[in-house]
Amino acid sequence: MLKILIILLLIGVILSLSSGLVFLFKDTETPDSKRTLYALGLRITFASLLLITIAYGFYSGELRMGVNAPWHAAQAAGE
């Protein structure tokens, strides 16, 4: 469940980043438009939630790093 949440938050960061770029180019004629600013705020929120979720995953032990990674198990089986 945690890995799905991390993937969804990462997709949210990428979508808000790309929408901010689109709004930046579209709103050049309207200087008082705040769509780019809102997209930036949304991206910062998604990125913060992503970092908190990853930190929680490491703290709870659901996410692991190092010799417990899945690619290390395939390498150890080959030896």
Secondary structure, DSSP 4 states (H G I P E B T S, - for coil): -HHHHHHHHHHHHHHHHHHHHHHHHHTTS-TT--HHHHHHHHHHHHHHHHHHHHHHHHHHTSS--STTSHHHHHHHHH-
